[in-house]
Structure formats: C-alpha cells, structure tokens
Amino acid sequence: MGIGIRPTVDFAFKLMLGNPEHTNVTIHFLNAILEGQCRIANVQILNPILAKHTDDDKLSVLDILATDEHGRMLNIEMQTSLPSELPQRLAYYASCLYVGQLREGFRYADLRPSISICVLTQAMFPERADLHLEFRMREKSGLTLTDDLQIHLLQLPKLRIASQNVYDATPIERWAFFLTNAEHLTDDDVCRLFPDREIAEAAGVLKMISQSPEDQLFYFGRLKFQRDEEARLRKAELDGFEKGRQEGRQEGRQEGWREGREEGREEGRIQLLQQILGLPESTHDDLAALDSSQLSELESQLLQQIRNKRSQWLSG
C-alpha cells in the first residue's frame, strides 16, 4: 500500500523539507538543486511550524525559510497553480530577503546571497524542456553581475525519468520523481528506487503524517483548499475568456484574463510579508477596507519587522 500523502500539498511539503528534526532531508534537497555551488553541510530552519491552530481551523502554511553555514538566505516553496504575477512575486520575495539583511552600519559587502527555489506542478515555461531553470543577474552575453539573487524553478511536468532508471538518475531527477510519485510508493518501492537515505527519510515523514490524526486533519484541509483554489482559478480563466469572446475584442479577452488571474494582486505583497513573518494572513476583505496610505504604512511596518528579525538572526 502506498504512502497516501502527496508531498506537493504545502503542509506535507513543509513538514518534509522544513522540519528542524529532519534537516538532512533539507540539506540533500538543497544540494541537489544548487549542484555546482557551495555544498551545504548545515542548515537552520528559520520558520518551522511551531503550532497548528488557527481561529478558522485552517492552517496558513508558510514557505520554508532557512539559512546555511555560508550565510545564504534560502526560500523553498511549492506552487500547484500559476498565478499571473508569480514571476514578479518570486523576484519580490528574493529581494525582500536580500534587502532585509541591511541594518545600520551594515556594509553592502556583507550581504549574503538570497536564493528562492520554487517547485512547480505546472510548467511556467512549457516551451522549454528543462526540468530545472536557474535565473540570475547576468548580461545577455552571459557575463555575471552578481549571483546574490537567484531564482530556481523545478518544473515537475518536465521530468523524463521513469521508475526503471530513476535509481541511476541525477539527484535532482530523483527528487522530482519522488515529489511526483511519492503518494503511490510503498516502503519497498522507496528502498528499491532510491539510493538516498535522505529520500527514504522524507518518505518516513510523509508516513508519519498518514499515521497522525491531527496531521491528517490539516493535510486534508490544505488539500481541499488547494483543490478549491485550482477550481477558482480555472473558473476565473474561463470567465475571463468568455467575457473577451462576448465583447469580440482582443483587449476584452486580455482584460478578462487579467481580472480573473490577478484577483487580489494589490494585497498580495502584504500577505507575502505576513507569511515571511509567520503572522496571521489578512483576508481580502480586511485589506480592501484600507485606503492606499494605510496599505503603504502596513507594508512599511512589516518590512521593518523583517529587518529586525534578520538583525536578530545575524546577532544570534
């Protein structure tokens, strides 16, 4: 019988890769993604799940925020949909982690790289065959300005490895195979398909979720939320296309798409900062009640909290 837990559900993803009790799993995954860069031997999870309760019985699961022994800031997230603003959000998040290191008397030379890793169940660049895409600040000829800002995409639909050859595949391909198929794998399958102790450990974390009534409650709650969100986005897309078709103008179709896909864009920055800080996430209605000056002030306050936390991490 398979594990029965999808690691692509954000709750399971975070317990597996953002768990202070299983940092070997995190280290192995990061080294697979960042192959060719400084090897990671130690990692500190900066935002573990410390409590699993909210007023509405829904868990607001954060991305995984960590730092390594080289001082690099590392963010890992799972995306099961493709919001139209996702590229901008990824760039914004990486920039926030980078700028958040600055404090009084801090030299620019002391800034450490900010690296965002986004695992995608849908391909952001379907025209590309690459499983792993890596973005840095480079001149068009390839000349590198800096490696301090990096965004890595793991496009799971681009995996071309089957169970017959996954054992001898690259580490990043083995992780992609596991993330895609873990739900249906048995203990014997995991031992047979993967030479990595860390992937076996990751499978063990997923099994613990399946055996814990409390964890199952939050897992299935997040799975339902994920499915509802995907259905909402599909409906928004269809509504947008239908509006454009009825208007019979290209600009109508584009506007409909934007209205459907970019719903909630204005409050997205604030909600993202609240996620980074582990704060309860404001609802759309909460933020819609604020005027532009109040939104700006709230965003400034959250950014200052991030800078303060970063100063505490560095001094600790």
C-alpha positions as CSV (number, residue, x, y, z in Angstrom):
1,M,0.0,0.0,0.0
2,G,1.4,3.4,-1.0
3,I,2.2,6.2,1.5
4,G,-1.1,8.0,0.5
5,I,0.3,11.5,1.1
6,R,1.2,14.0,-1.6
7,P,4.3,15.9,-0.9
8,T,3.1,18.6,-3.3
9,V,0.5,19.6,-0.7
10,D,2.1,22.5,1.1
11,F,1.5,21.2,4.6
12,A,3.2,17.9,3.8
13,F,5.9,19.7,1.7
14,K,6.8,21.9,4.7
15,L,6.9,19.1,7.3
16,M,9.1,17.1,4.9
17,L,11.6,19.9,3.8
18,G,11.2,22.5,6.6
19,N,11.4,20.3,9.6
20,P,14.2,21.0,12.2
21,E,14.2,17.4,13.2
22,H,14.9,16.3,9.6
23,T,17.4,18.8,8.3
24,N,19.3,16.1,6.5
25,V,16.4,15.9,4.1
26,T,16.5,19.7,3.5
27,I,20.3,19.7,3.0
28,H,20.1,16.9,0.5
29,F,17.3,18.6,-1.5
30,L,19.2,21.9,-1.5
31,N,22.4,20.4,-2.6
32,A,20.5,18.7,-5.5
33,I,19.0,22.0,-6.6
34,L,22.2,24.0,-6.1
35,E,24.6,21.5,-7.6
36,G,27.9,23.2,-8.6
37,Q,27.6,25.8,-5.9
38,C,29.0,25.7,-2.3
39,R,28.0,22.4,-0.7
40,I,25.7,22.7,2.3
41,A,26.5,20.7,5.4
42,N,24.4,22.6,7.9
43,V,21.1,24.4,7.6
44,Q,18.9,26.2,10.1
45,I,15.1,26.3,9.6
46,L,14.1,29.9,10.5
47,N,10.3,29.4,10.3
48,P,9.3,25.9,11.5
49,I,5.6,25.1,12.1
50,L,5.5,25.7,15.9
51,A,1.8,25.5,16.3
52,K,-1.1,24.1,14.3
53,H,-4.1,26.0,15.2
54,T,-6.0,29.0,13.8
55,D,-9.3,30.6,14.6
56,D,-11.0,29.0,11.5
57,D,-9.3,25.6,11.8
58,K,-7.3,26.3,8.6
59,L,-3.5,26.2,8.7
60,S,-1.7,29.1,7.0
61,V,1.3,27.1,5.8
62,L,4.4,29.2,5.2
63,D,7.1,28.7,2.6
64,I,10.3,27.2,4.0
65,L,12.8,29.8,5.1
66,A,16.3,28.7,6.0
67,T,19.9,29.8,6.2
68,D,23.1,27.7,5.7
69,E,26.6,27.8,7.1
70,H,27.6,30.2,4.3
71,G,25.0,32.7,5.5
72,R,22.9,32.3,2.4
73,M,19.2,33.0,2.8
74,L,17.2,30.2,1.3
75,N,13.5,30.1,0.5
76,I,11.7,26.9,-0.7
77,E,8.1,26.8,-1.8
78,M,5.6,24.6,-3.6
79,Q,3.2,26.0,-6.2
80,T,0.4,24.0,-7.6
81,S,-1.0,26.8,-9.7
82,L,0.5,29.5,-11.9
83,P,-0.8,33.0,-10.8
84,S,0.0,35.5,-13.5
85,E,2.0,37.6,-11.0
86,L,4.2,34.6,-9.9
87,P,7.4,35.8,-11.6
88,Q,7.1,39.2,-10.0
89,R,6.3,37.7,-6.6
90,L,9.3,35.4,-6.8
91,A,11.6,38.3,-7.6
92,Y,10.0,40.4,-4.9
93,Y,10.4,37.7,-2.2
94,A,14.0,37.1,-3.1
95,S,14.6,40.9,-3.0
96,C,12.9,41.2,0.4
97,L,15.2,38.5,1.9
98,Y,18.2,40.3,0.4
99,V,17.3,43.8,1.5
100,G,16.1,42.6,4.8
101,Q,19.7,41.9,5.8
102,L,20.5,45.6,5.8
103,R,20.8,47.4,9.1
104,E,22.6,50.5,10.5
105,G,26.4,50.2,9.9
106,F,26.0,47.2,7.6
107,R,28.3,47.1,4.5
108,Y,27.0,46.0,1.2
109,A,29.9,43.6,1.0
110,D,28.3,41.8,4.0
111,L,25.1,41.0,2.1
112,R,24.7,37.2,1.7
113,P,23.0,35.6,-1.4
114,S,19.2,35.3,-1.4
115,I,18.1,32.1,-3.2
116,S,14.5,31.2,-3.9
117,I,13.5,27.7,-5.0
118,C,10.0,27.2,-6.4
119,V,8.7,23.6,-7.1
120,L,6.0,23.8,-9.8
121,T,3.4,21.1,-10.6
122,Q,2.7,23.1,-13.8
123,A,5.4,24.3,-16.1
124,M,5.9,28.0,-16.1
125,F,7.8,27.8,-19.3
126,P,6.1,24.9,-21.2
127,E,8.1,25.7,-24.4
128,R,11.3,24.7,-22.5
129,A,12.2,21.1,-21.9
130,D,14.3,21.9,-18.8
131,L,13.4,20.3,-15.5
132,H,15.5,22.8,-13.7
133,L,15.6,26.5,-14.6
134,E,18.0,28.9,-12.9
135,F,17.8,32.7,-13.1
136,R,20.5,35.1,-12.0
137,M,21.5,38.7,-12.8
138,R,23.6,38.4,-16.0
139,E,24.3,40.4,-19.0
140,K,22.8,39.0,-22.2
141,S,26.2,37.7,-23.3
142,G,26.4,35.6,-20.1
143,L,28.6,38.0,-18.1
144,T,27.5,37.7,-14.4
145,L,26.8,40.9,-12.5
146,T,26.2,39.1,-9.2
147,D,25.0,35.7,-8.0
148,D,23.5,37.2,-4.9
149,L,19.9,37.0,-6.3
150,Q,18.9,33.6,-7.6
151,I,15.5,32.1,-8.5
152,H,15.4,28.3,-9.3
153,L,12.3,26.6,-10.8
154,L,11.8,22.9,-10.6
155,Q,9.2,22.1,-13.3
156,L,7.9,18.7,-12.3
157,P,6.0,18.1,-15.6
158,K,9.3,18.2,-17.4
159,L,10.6,15.1,-15.7
160,R,11.6,12.5,-18.2
161,I,12.8,9.7,-15.9
162,A,10.8,6.5,-15.3
163,S,10.9,4.1,-12.4
164,Q,13.2,1.8,-14.5
165,N,16.1,4.3,-14.5
166,V,15.4,6.6,-11.5
167,Y,18.0,4.8,-9.3
168,D,20.8,6.0,-11.6
169,A,19.4,9.4,-12.4
170,T,20.8,12.7,-11.1
171,P,19.8,13.8,-7.5
172,I,17.5,16.5,-8.8
173,E,15.8,14.0,-11.1
174,R,15.4,11.6,-8.2
175,W,13.8,14.3,-6.1
176,A,11.5,15.3,-8.9
177,F,10.4,11.7,-9.3
178,F,9.8,11.3,-5.6
179,L,7.8,14.5,-5.4
180,T,5.7,13.4,-8.3
181,N,5.1,9.8,-7.3
182,A,5.5,9.5,-3.5
183,E,1.8,9.2,-2.8
184,H,1.7,5.8,-4.5
185,L,5.1,4.4,-3.4
186,T,5.5,1.6,-0.8
187,D,8.4,1.2,1.6
188,D,9.8,-1.5,-0.7
189,D,9.5,0.9,-3.7
190,V,11.4,3.6,-1.9
191,C,14.2,1.2,-1.0
192,R,14.4,-0.2,-4.5
193,L,14.1,3.1,-6.5
194,F,16.4,5.5,-4.5
195,P,19.9,5.1,-3.2
196,D,19.5,8.1,-1.0
197,R,18.9,7.8,2.8
198,E,17.5,11.3,2.8
199,I,14.7,10.4,0.4
200,A,13.9,7.4,2.5
201,E,13.8,9.8,5.5
202,A,11.5,12.1,3.6
203,A,9.2,9.2,2.8
204,G,9.2,8.4,6.6
205,V,8.0,12.0,7.3
206,L,5.1,11.5,4.9
207,K,4.2,8.3,6.6
208,M,4.1,10.0,9.9
209,I,1.5,12.4,8.5
210,S,-0.6,9.5,7.4
211,Q,-0.5,7.9,10.9
212,S,-1.3,11.1,12.9
213,P,-5.0,12.0,13.1
214,E,-4.1,15.7,13.8
215,D,-1.6,15.9,10.9
216,Q,-4.1,14.2,8.6
217,L,-6.7,16.8,9.6
218,F,-4.5,19.6,8.5
219,Y,-3.2,17.8,5.4
220,F,-6.7,17.1,4.0
221,G,-7.7,20.6,4.9
222,R,-4.9,22.0,2.8
223,L,-5.6,19.5,0.1
224,K,-9.2,20.7,-0.1
225,F,-8.0,24.4,-0.1
226,Q,-5.6,23.6,-2.9
227,R,-8.3,22.0,-5.0
228,D,-10.7,24.8,-4.3
229,E,-8.1,27.4,-5.3
230,E,-7.3,25.5,-8.5
231,A,-11.0,25.3,-9.3
232,R,-11.4,29.1,-8.6
233,L,-8.5,29.9,-10.9
234,R,-9.9,27.7,-13.7
235,K,-13.3,29.4,-13.3
236,A,-11.7,32.8,-13.4
237,E,-9.8,32.0,-16.6
238,L,-13.0,30.7,-18.2
239,D,-15.0,33.7,-17.1
240,G,-12.3,36.0,-18.5
241,F,-12.1,34.2,-21.8
242,E,-15.9,34.2,-22.1
243,K,-16.1,37.9,-21.4
244,G,-13.5,38.6,-24.0
245,R,-15.3,36.3,-26.5
246,Q,-18.6,38.1,-26.0
247,E,-17.0,41.5,-26.4
248,G,-15.4,40.3,-29.5
249,R,-12.2,42.3,-29.0
250,Q,-8.7,41.2,-28.2
251,E,-8.4,43.8,-25.5
252,G,-11.5,42.4,-23.9
253,R,-10.0,38.9,-23.8
254,Q,-6.8,40.3,-22.2
255,E,-8.7,42.3,-19.7
256,G,-10.9,39.3,-18.7
257,W,-7.8,37.2,-18.3
258,R,-6.2,39.8,-16.0
259,E,-9.4,40.3,-14.0
260,G,-9.6,36.6,-13.4
261,R,-5.9,35.7,-12.8
262,E,-4.8,38.8,-11.0
263,E,-7.6,39.0,-8.4
264,G,-6.1,40.0,-5.1
265,R,-2.8,41.4,-6.7
266,E,-2.9,44.6,-4.6
267,E,-3.0,42.8,-1.3
268,G,-0.5,40.1,-2.4
269,R,2.6,41.9,-1.2
270,I,1.3,42.4,2.3
271,Q,0.1,38.8,2.6
272,L,3.5,37.6,1.4
273,L,5.3,39.7,4.1
274,Q,2.9,38.3,6.7
275,Q,3.8,34.8,5.6
276,I,7.5,35.5,5.9
277,L,7.0,36.8,9.4
278,G,4.7,33.9,10.4
279,L,1.8,36.3,11.2
280,P,-1.9,35.6,10.6
281,E,-2.6,36.4,6.9
282,S,-5.0,39.3,6.3
283,T,-8.1,38.4,4.3
284,H,-9.1,40.2,1.1
285,D,-11.9,41.9,2.9
286,D,-9.5,43.1,5.7
287,L,-7.2,44.7,3.2
288,A,-10.0,46.1,0.9
289,A,-11.2,48.1,3.9
290,L,-7.8,50.1,4.0
291,D,-7.0,53.0,1.8
292,S,-3.7,53.3,-0.2
293,S,-1.9,55.3,2.6
294,Q,-2.9,52.7,5.2
295,L,-1.8,49.8,3.0
296,S,1.6,51.6,2.4
297,E,2.1,52.1,6.1
298,L,1.2,48.5,6.9
299,E,3.7,47.3,4.3
300,S,6.4,49.5,5.7
301,Q,5.8,48.2,9.2
302,L,6.1,44.6,8.0
303,L,9.3,45.3,6.1
304,Q,10.8,46.8,9.3
305,Q,9.8,43.7,11.2
306,I,11.7,41.6,8.7
307,R,14.8,43.8,9.0
308,N,14.6,43.5,12.8
309,K,14.3,39.7,12.6
310,R,17.2,39.5,10.2
311,S,19.3,41.5,12.6
312,Q,18.4,39.1,15.4
313,W,19.3,36.1,13.3
314,L,22.7,37.6,12.4
315,S,23.5,38.6,16.0
316,G,22.3,35.3,17.4
